[in-house]
């Protein structure tokens, strides 16, 4: 099982944080077995200063509190969350909860 990341940043506002998040996300697999392959997308939306995070699983999972979704797409089941003034170590904790959420 794997965890992959993509980024689509429109400004430099989140660049340093996303750099740190990608390193931390890369280390998540060592924390235990995954339920399935997982994709994490980190992106900005024009006109919105928040960092948006999508986590996509091949199979439906139980979303932790604070995550919206799932949207059902050809790629899998997508949950979304936005982050404003939140430090990267807390953001990665929320991402880890979603990555390792229980399969339904």
C-alpha positions as CSV (number, residue, x, y, z in Angstrom):
1,X,0.0,0.0,0.0
2,X,1.2,3.5,-0.7
3,X,0.6,7.1,0.2
4,X,1.2,9.6,-2.6
5,X,1.0,13.4,-2.6
6,X,0.4,16.1,-5.1
7,X,0.4,19.9,-4.7
8,X,-1.2,22.7,-6.6
9,X,-0.2,26.0,-5.0
10,X,-1.3,29.3,-6.5
11,X,0.8,31.5,-4.2
12,X,3.8,31.2,-1.9
13,X,1.7,31.4,1.2
14,X,1.7,27.7,1.9
15,X,4.9,26.6,0.2
16,X,7.1,26.1,3.3
17,X,4.2,24.3,5.2
18,X,3.5,22.0,2.3
19,X,7.2,21.2,2.0
20,X,7.1,20.1,5.6
21,X,3.8,18.3,5.2
22,X,5.0,16.2,2.2
23,X,8.1,15.1,4.2
24,X,5.8,14.1,7.2
25,X,3.3,12.4,5.0
26,X,6.1,10.4,3.4
27,X,7.0,9.0,6.8
28,X,3.4,8.0,7.7
29,X,3.6,4.5,6.1
30,X,6.2,3.5,8.8
31,X,3.4,4.1,11.4
32,X,1.5,0.9,10.5
33,X,-0.3,-0.9,7.6
34,X,-2.7,1.1,5.4
35,X,-6.2,-0.1,4.6
36,X,-5.6,0.7,0.9
37,X,-3.6,3.0,-1.4
38,X,-4.2,6.7,-0.5
39,X,-3.6,9.9,-2.4
40,X,-3.2,13.3,-0.6
41,X,-3.7,16.5,-2.6
42,X,-2.6,19.8,-1.1
43,X,-3.9,22.8,-2.9
44,X,-5.1,26.4,-2.9
45,X,-8.2,27.9,-4.4
46,X,-8.1,31.3,-5.9
47,X,-9.6,33.9,-3.6
48,X,-9.3,31.7,-0.5
49,X,-6.3,31.9,1.8
50,X,-6.8,28.4,3.3
51,X,-4.9,25.2,2.5
52,X,-7.2,22.6,1.0
53,X,-6.5,18.9,1.5
54,X,-8.1,16.0,-0.3
55,X,-7.5,12.5,0.8
56,X,-8.6,9.8,-1.7
57,X,-9.0,6.1,-0.8
58,X,-9.8,3.3,-3.2
59,X,-12.4,2.0,-0.7
60,X,-14.8,3.9,1.4
61,X,-13.6,4.9,4.9
62,X,-15.0,6.4,8.0
63,X,-14.0,10.0,8.1
64,X,-12.7,11.5,11.3
65,X,-14.5,14.6,12.6
66,X,-13.9,17.7,10.6
67,X,-13.6,16.0,7.2
68,X,-16.2,16.6,4.5
69,X,-17.3,13.8,2.1
70,X,-17.0,11.4,0.7
71,X,-17.3,12.4,-2.9
72,X,-17.4,9.4,-5.1
73,X,-15.1,9.8,-8.2
74,X,-13.6,7.3,-10.6
75,X,-10.3,7.6,-8.6
76,X,-12.1,6.6,-5.3
77,X,-13.7,8.1,-2.3
78,X,-12.5,11.7,-1.6
79,X,-12.7,13.5,1.7
80,X,-11.8,17.2,2.0
81,X,-10.7,19.6,4.8
82,X,-9.4,23.1,4.8
83,X,-6.8,24.6,7.1
84,X,-6.3,28.3,8.0
85,X,-4.0,29.3,10.8
86,X,-2.9,25.8,11.8
87,X,0.7,24.7,12.2
88,X,2.0,21.9,9.9
89,X,2.5,19.5,12.9
90,X,-1.3,19.7,13.6
91,X,-2.3,19.5,9.9
92,X,-0.3,16.3,9.5
93,X,-2.0,14.9,12.6
94,X,-5.4,15.5,10.9
95,X,-4.1,14.1,7.6
96,X,-2.8,11.0,9.4
97,X,-6.2,10.4,11.0
98,X,-7.8,10.5,7.6
99,X,-5.1,8.4,5.9
100,X,-5.5,5.7,8.6
101,X,-9.3,5.9,8.9
102,X,-11.2,2.6,9.2
103,X,-12.5,1.0,6.1
104,X,-16.3,0.8,5.9
